[in-house]
Amino acid sequence: MGKYQPLGDYLRQQANEAIAMRFEEIERIVGLKLPEKSQLYRAWWSNNPSNNVMTKVWLDAGYRTEQVDMVGRRLVFRRAHPSNASESASPASAVAPETDQCAASRRHPLFGALKGLVRVMPGTDLTKPADPTWGEK
């Protein structure tokens, strides 16, 4: 059993589609401190299976990371397959074939990536051209 396996076991026991967690909770579950890179680099939390050992654990448990907040030290694990799929099946085999309706309703992976990072000041007209002479060109 790998050092991050308790996280995979924890995720497999969850019934929710999304699990919001703090880095401290993850450390408590696995019983050790997260690597320094996990605190400094957002890419450490990417869903690339060749990224690091812990990534494989959450992917094998059927979850993907999203809404990683490095400053707040929190993230969301979201189920990567339908909840009615067999718990023992691997994520790749647990995904049901997509219907046209399912494919149309799925959001792009970057949806919400800038959530909380962009602020529009009150009174700003986003439809107004930034260059007043734009219409004359």
Secondary structure, 3 states (H helix, E strand, C coil): CCCCHHHHHHHHCCCCCEEEEEHHHHHHHHCCCCCHHHHHCHHHHCCCCCCCHHHHHHHHCCEEEEEEECCCCEEEEEECCCCCCCCCCCHHHHCCCCCHHHHHHCCCCCCCCCCCCCCCCCCCCCCCCCCCCHHHC
